[in-house]
Amino acid sequence: MAGAGSGRIARIAEAAEERTGIAAALRHSVSHTIPGGSRWVYVFGSALAATLLLQTVSGILLGFYYVPSVDHAHTTVAYIQKEVALGWLVRGVHHYGASAVIVILLLHLARTVLWGAYRERREALWLAGITLLVLVMGFGFTGYLLPWDQKAYFGTQVAGGIAASVPFAGTTQMQLLLGGKEVGQATLSRFFALHVFVLPLVTAFVLALHIRFFRRVGAAGAAVEKSERLKRRPYFPAQFTRDVFASILVVAVLVALSAYSPAVLGPKADPGAEFVPRPEWYFLWIFEILKVVPAFWGAVVLPGAIVLGLAMLPWLDRGPDRRFRKRLVPIGAFGLLAAVVVTLTAAGLIADSRDPKIQAQHAEARAYLDEPFEPDEIGRKSGGAIVIGPPPAAFTANCAGCHSATGEGQIGPSLRGISARPSRTVDDIAKLLVSPGAFGLGEGMPSFEKLEEEERRAIAEWVASLPE
């Protein structure tokens, strides 16, 4: 019997492979060789792909709750962080994962430059990698606004000012970026669409091209005079094991960071408040430059020149020898650029740590994260959007049979916007639960006088918060 069962499974597996070719594709994906054999410095590409996949999964999970509107964005992020089971972990992994993607990509870039792995017919592979760098920074920029807290709002205002600094087309460019002259609903909608739809699609396409180009030209191997002299060794199992270990390590570090230091969410954006805008660490070096250079030159021209210079590197460094001592000029230039960026970033972090206003903002954000979740943060002016804050348990147990969890009617009438009607204060709604007929709205509605006063009050406050 056991032999018959295993034979049946083998036939099913063979039939599935004939129709899908998945097993052959997996074997092909690990069948390439590496000149000179496996090394730990080769793990960054696989670790980057794993982290991008983790960002995709965590982003989808966040999307189950997030609402991209100025009324609900901050509240839904707070709800994820404070109320959803393991929501703090999902948001923390996504938050720290954004930094991890940038760090790993920069390490991968540095390794490629040091090894001269953009040579030997690898120009297309290199250009796809530079495009990925720009896209990843775009993810960081567009995702910055989505929590709609103070830091996000005022930081995006600065970005709008930078866009406006472009000569001739500055005002038009700013309005295209922000959807108007100020940061508002149009800005949030555009950034959300870019972050969730446009950038993922473009990134998936470019990443697929990058992998395709890599499989076509093969691994560059060690930095030697002539790589064809190196003995080629199989990718599997030595390098595959190292890649898997590195990917698991990245995930473990992100989980540990999320648990040890949860992703911070500050108070909801208040355009009238005083706030010192500061970017995420990967844009901090640009802010330091802006202290001495006009916005257009420091935030547009200089970064653009750096990206263009990196893109042109395969044509600027065309010698046949990839050994380090034969490539001191490109390695030295890249090292100098890295040193300047790291130094400016460190200077910005140190300056922030000594600024009492910025430290007070950090403290306020951390304190807000420790406050209990308040469902009524959603407000009433929601344009008919569904309320995200969950109803109290007393409503679910006693009222949900006739009224849905969004206040819409099922058997009974809709409760949404009831507080906007005459004489429908929180106290009136609480009294209605005891004497339905007293207000002319309780025909067929039972009395809930047996409920505790605290429970009736909780129901009344939640119903009063429902939008029209």
SEGUMAR-745917 format. One record per residue: x, y, z of N, C-alpha, C in turn. Coordinates in steps of 0.05 Angstrom, whole numbers, plus 5000, padded with zeros to 4 digits. Layout:
XYZXYZXYZ;...
END
This chain:
501749765000500050005000501750255000;503850255017505650485018506950534991;507850314978509050344952507250454931;504650364932502650464913502150764918;502050844944501551124950503851304941;506351214946508651374937508751394907;507951174893507951174864505951364853;503551384866501551564858502451854861;503751914884504852184889506952254868;508652054861510652104841509452174814;507252024807505952074781504652354781;503452434803502252694805504352914803;506652874816508753064815509953084787;510152854773511152854746509253004727;506652954731504653084714504753394719;504953474744505053754750507553884738;509753744739512253854728512053884698;510753684685510453704656508853954648;507054034665505254254658506254524668;507954524688508854784699511854824696;513454614697516354644696517554794719;516154794742517154934766519754814776;519854554779522254424789524654484771;524254474745526454534726527354824729;525455004733526155284736527755324762;527055194783528455214808531355104806;531554874792534254764788535954954771;534655074751536155254733537055504749;535355604768536055844783538555814801;539255564808541555514825543755364810;543555354783545455194768547855344758;547955614762550255764751552655724768;554955814758557455774771558656054778;560656054797561856294806564956274802;566056454787569056454783570456494810;571956294818573456314843571956204867;569456134864567956014886566356214903;565056104923563256274940564756444959;563456674966564556864986562256995000;562757085025560657225040559957495028;561857625014561257885002559357864979;558657624971556757594949553857574958;553357584984550657534994548757774992;549758004985548158244987545858244966;546358134943544158124923541757964932;542257724942540157554952538857664976;540357784994539257915018537458145010;538258294989536558514980533958414969;534058204953531558094942529657994964;530857864984529257765007527957995022;529458215026528358445041526258585025;526558604999524458724982521858554983;522158294984519858114986518458155013;520058185034518958235061517558505062;518558705048517258965047514558945032;514458775012512058734997509858605014;510658395028508758255045507758425068;509558565082508758735104507158965095;507759075071506159295060503359215053;503058965043500358865037498758835063;500058735084498658705110497858975122;499559175119498859445128496459555112;496359485086494259585069491559475076;491359255092488759155101487359355119;488859525132487659715151487960005143;490060065128490760345123488660485105;487960735111486060885095487561145086;488061195061489561425052487961675050;487061775073485662035074486762195097;486662455095487662625117486062585143;483562495141481962445164482662185178;483361985162483661715173486461605173;488361715157490961595154492361555181;492561775196493961755222492661565241;489961575242488461405260488861105253;488761045227489060765219491860665225;493860825222496560745229496760705260;495560885275495460845304493960595312;491860535297490260295303491960045297;493460045275495259825268497259785290;498460005299500659995318499759915346;497360005354496559975381494459755386;492859695366490559515370490759255355;491659255330491659015314493658815325;492958565327494758355336497258345319;499558375332502158385319502358615299;500558805300500759035282503359195286;504259215312506759345318509059215304;508958945302511158795289511158845259;508758825247508558865218509559145210;508559355225509359625219512359665225;513359545246516159575253517959455232;517259215223518759075202518759245176;516459355169516259525145517859785148;517759895172519160145178522160105176;523159915191526059855191526959725165;525159585152525859455127526459655105;525259895107525860105087528860185089;529760215114532560285118534360045110;533459805116535059565110535459535080;533359595064533659575035535759775025;535760015036537660215027540460135035;540860045060543559965069544559735053;542959525049543859285034544459365005;542759524993543259614965545859764963;546359944982548860094981551359914985;551059715002553259525006553759364980;551559284967551659144942553059314921;552259574920553459754901556459794906;557159824932559959864939561659614932;560559374936561959134929562359114899;560359194884560559194855562759384845;562859624857564859814849567659714856;568059614880570659524889571659294871;569859114864570658884848570658944818;569759184810569659254782567759074767;565558984780563758794769561858914748;562159174742560659304721562059274694;564359164693565859124668565058864655;566358804633566058554619563158504611;562058684595559358654584557158674605;557658804627555658824648554459104651;554659264630553559534631550559544636;549059364623546159364627545459274655;546959084665546458984693546959214713;549059374708549759594726547559814724;546659884700544660094697542060004711;541359754709538959654723539259684753;541659644763542159674792541959964800;543060154784542860434791539860524790;538360424771535560484770534160384795;534860144805533760044830534360224853;536760334854537560524875535660764875;535160884851533361114850530561034858;529560804850526860714857526660674887;528660554900528560504928528460774944;530060964935529861234948527161354943;525861294920523161394916521161264935;521561014941519860884962520161024988;522661084996523061225021521761495022;521861635000520761904998517661904999;516461724983513461724983512261595008;513661405019512561275043512761455068;514461655067514961835089512361975098;510662045079508262205085505962035095;505861785089503461625093502461615122;504161605143503161605170501661865178;502062085163500662335167501062445196;503462415206504062535232505562795227;506362935249507763195246510263175229;511862975234514362945220513862905190;511862745183511262695155510262945141;508463085154507263315142509263535136;510763615157512663835153515063765136;515863505137518063415120517263435091;514763365085513763375057513463665048;512763845066512764135059515464225050;517564135063520264205055520864105027;519963855022520363734996518963894974;516564004980515164174962516664424956;517964544977519564774973521964724956;523164494959525464414942524564394913;522264274908521264244881520764524869;519764704886519164974876521765134870;524065044879526565184875527765144847;526564964832527564914805526965154787;528965264774528465504757526365454736;524765654730522765664709520365474715;520965224719518765024722518164964751;519265114770519065044799516265034809;514665234803511865254813510265024802;510464974776509064754763509864484775;512464454779513464204790512464154818;512364364834511364344862508464264862;506864394844503964324843503464044833;505163954815504963674806505563484828;507563554844508363374866506363374888;505463604897503663634919500663614912;500063644886497263654878495963914884;497564124888496564394895498864554907;498164764920500164944932500964854961;499264684973499764605001499664305002;500864195024500663915029497863855040;496463675026493663615034492863345023;490163305020489163055011490262974984;490463164965491563094939494362994941;495963104959498763014963498762734974;497162684994497062415006496162204985;494162274970493162084949495362024929;496762234920498862184900501162024911;502062084935504261934947503461644952;500961604960499961324965499861174938;498861294917498761164891501561094881;503461274884506161224876507461004892;506961014919508260824937507160544934;504560514929503260254930502860134902;502560304882501960194855504260244835;505060494831506960554810509760444816;510860514839513560434845513860124847;512059984860512359684861512359564833;510559654815510559544788513159594773;514059844775516559914761518859764773;518959744799521159604813521159304806;518859184805518758894798519758854770;519159034752520059014724523059044723;524159254736527059304735528559074749;527458974772528758754786528858504769;526658454754526658224736528758254714;529058504703531158554684533858514696;534258604720536858584733537658284736;535758124745536257834748536757714721;535257794701535657684674538357754663;539258004666541858084657544057934672;543657884697545657734713545957454703;543657324697543757044688545057034660;544857244644545957244618549057274618;550057464635552957514635554357354656;552957254676554157084697555457254719;556257124740557657254762560357344754;561157584764563757694757566057544771;565557454795567657324811569557514823;571857414832573857574846575057784828;576157994841577458214826580258134818;580458024794583057924784583658054757;585957984746586758094720585057984698;584657714698582957584678581357374691;578657424694576957244709576656974695;577156964669576856704656578856494665;580956584679582956404689582156274716;580056394729579156284754577556024750;577955844769576355594768573555654776;571655564760568855624765567755404783;566355484804565155304823562055344824;560555134829557655164829556555344851;554355484844553055654864551855484886;550655264880549455084900551354854906;551754794932550354904956551855124971;554455164965556055344983554955624984;554755754961553856034961550856054967;549255854959546455854965546055844995;547555685009547255675039547955945051;550056075042550756335052548556545047;547456535023545356725016542856685034;542156435038539756375056540356465084;542756415094543456495121543356805124;544356945104544357235105541557345105;539857225088537057315086535557275113;535957035125534756985151535757175172;538257235171539457425190538257695188;537757795164536558055160533758055172;532157845167529457835178529557835208;531357675219531657665249532357935261;534158085248534958345258532558535257;530958525235528658705233526558645254;526158385259524258315280525258405308;527858365313529058455338528758755342;529358905321529159195323526259285328;524359155315521559215319520659165347;521758955359520958885387522359065407;524959125402526459275421525859575420;525359675396524859965392522659995371;520059975380517859995361517960245343;517060215319516960445300515260665313;516360905312515161135326513061265308;510861345321508761495307508161745324;508561975313508062225327505162305327;504462525339501762625339500862685310;498262695306497162755280498063025269;498463045243499363285231497563525238;498763735246497363985253498764215238;497664305215498964515199499564765215;498164825237498565065252500665035274;501664795278503664755299506464845291;508064885311510964945306512464675306;513964625285515364375283517864415266;520064295276522564305262522764055244;522464085217522463855199525163725197;525263465199527663315195527063065178;528762985160528262755143529162495156;528562275142529762025151532762035146;534161855159537161865159538361865131;537061715113538261685086537961945069;536462135078536362395064537662615081;538762545104539762745122542262885111;543862755096546262875084545563105065;543263075051542363285033541563535050;540163485072539363705089541763855100;543863715106546363845116547564015094;547463925069548564085047546864335043;544264315047542464545043542964775063;544564715084545264935103547165135090;548565045070550565225057550165265027;548365105015547965104986544965154981;544265314961541465354954540065084947;537465074952535964824951536264694923;536064844902536164724875538864584870;541064714878543664604874544264364893;543364394918544064184937542263944937;539763984929537863754930536963654903;537663794882536863704855539363654838;540963864834543263834816545363634827;546163664852548263494863547463204863;545163124875544362844874544062744845;543062914827542762824800545462774787;547462944793550162904782551462654793;550862594819551962344830550862104817;548262094813546961874799547961844771;548262064757549262064729552061954728;553762054747556561954748556761654753;555061554771555061264777554061114752;552061214739550961074715553161064693;554861264691556861274670559461124677;559561014701562060894710563060674692;561460494680562560284662563960404638;563160644630564360774606566760954614;566861034639569061194649571361014658;570860774666572860584676572760334658;574260344636574060134616576459954614;578359974632580759814631580159514634;581859334624581359044625581958914652;583559054668584458934693582659024716;581458834731579658904753580958904780;583658864781584958854807584859134820;584759134847584459384862586559584855;589159504855591359694851591359814823;589959684805589759794778587359974774;585760014795583360174792583160364816;585360494822585360664846583760914842;583561024817581961264812578961224817;577661034804574760994809574260904837;575860734849575460654877575860884896;577861054891578361284908576161484906;575061534881572861724878570361624892;569761374889567461264903567761264933;570261204942570761214971570461494982;571361694967571161974976568162054977;566661974957563762034958562461904982;563061654987561861515010562661645036;565161735038566161865063564662125068;564262275046562862535049559962495058;558562295045555762245053555562145081;557361965089557261855117557862075137;559862245131560562465149558362665152;557062735130554862925132552462805147;551962545142549762415157550362405186;552862335194553562325222553362605235;554262815220554063085230551163165235;549363085217546563145221545363005245;546062755249545062605272546162715298;548662795298549762915322548463185328;548063345307546763605311543863575322;542463375311539763325321539763235350;541763075358541862975385542363205405;543463425395544163655413542063875411;540063845394538064055390535763995409;535164175428533064115448530264105435;529764265414527164255401526663985387;528763895373528463635359528163405379;529663415401529463205421526763215434;525663455438522963475450520863355431;521263395405519463275385519662965386;522162865388522462575390521062465415;521362605437520162525463517062525460;515962735447513062745443512062515427;513562445406512762225389512861955404;514961915420515061665436512861665456;512261885468510061895488507361845475;506961945451504461895437504061595432;506261465426506061175420505161015444;505761115468505060975492502161045501;500861235489498161305496496161095485;493961045499491960855489490760955463;489860765447488560835422485860965426;485361185412482861335414481361315388;479161145387477661115362476461375351;475761555370474461805361476361995348;478961925345480762085331479962125302;478261945292477461945264475862195258;474162295276472662535272470162485256;468562695251466062655238466062745209;467862925202467963035175469562845157;468362625150469762415136468762375107;466762535099465762505072464562235067;463462105087462061855084463861615084;466361645091468161415092467461235115;468060985114467460795135469260845159;468060835182469560875207471260635212;473760685219475660465223475660385253;475260575270475360515299473260305305;473860085319471959875325469859965344;467359865342465259935361465859805388;464759915409465159795436463859525437;464759365456463759095459460759095464;459759295480456959305486455259335461;456259495441454759535416454759265401;456959135399457158885384455258675396;455058665423453458465436450458525434;449658785434446858855437445558985412;447259125396446159285374446759185346;448959025344449858945317447958765302;445958655316443958495302442258655283;441958915289440259085273441859305259;444159375269445859585258448659475254;449859515231452459405225454659545241;457059435240459259555255460159815244;459059895220459760155209457460355214;455360265228453160445234450960435212;451460285190449360265170447160085179;444760135169442459975177442559695165;441659495180441259225170438259165172;437359145197434459125202433459405210;434959525229434259795238435360005220;434660265226435660485209438660535212;439760685194442560755196443060955219;445260915233445961085256447961295248;448861285224451061475216449961755214;451361945227450562225226448362295245;447662105263445362155280445762395299;448362445306448862665324448662935311;448462935284448063195270445163275269;443363095277440563165277439863315303;437663455303436863615327436663435352;437663545374437363415400438463125400;440763085388441962825388444762835399;445062935423447662945436448262665447;450662635458451462375469449562305492;448762495508446962435530444262345519;443262475497440762395485440862105475;443062035462443361765451443361565474;444761635496444861455519442061415531;440461625532437761605542435961445523;436461475497434961325477435161025482;437460935491437860655496436060545519;435360735537433660655560430660685552;429960905539427160965532426961025502;426960825485427060875456424761045446;422361005457420061155447420061445454;421661535473421661805481422562005460;423961905440425062085419423762035392;421761855391420461805366422061645346;424261525356425961365338426161075346;424761015368425160745379422960545374;421360585353419160405347420360125340;419559925355420559665351423359615363;424559815375427159785387426859715417;428159505426427959435455429459635473;428759635498430159805517432659655527;434859805531437259685542437959795569;435759825585436159945612437859765630;437959505624439559325640442559355636;443359495615446159555611447259735632;449759705639451059885657451160165644;451060375661451260645650453760685634;455960565643458460595629458360475601;456860245598456560115572454860285554;452660395565450860565548452360815539;454060925557455661155550457661095527;458860855529460860785508459460755481;457060635481455560605456454860885445;453861055463452961325454455361485442;457661475455459961625445460861515418;460761255415461561145389459661215367;456961195372454961265353455161565345;455761735366455962025360458362085342;460361905342462761955326462461875297;460161735291459861635263459361865244;460761855221460362075201457662055188;456962265174454462265159454662095134;
END
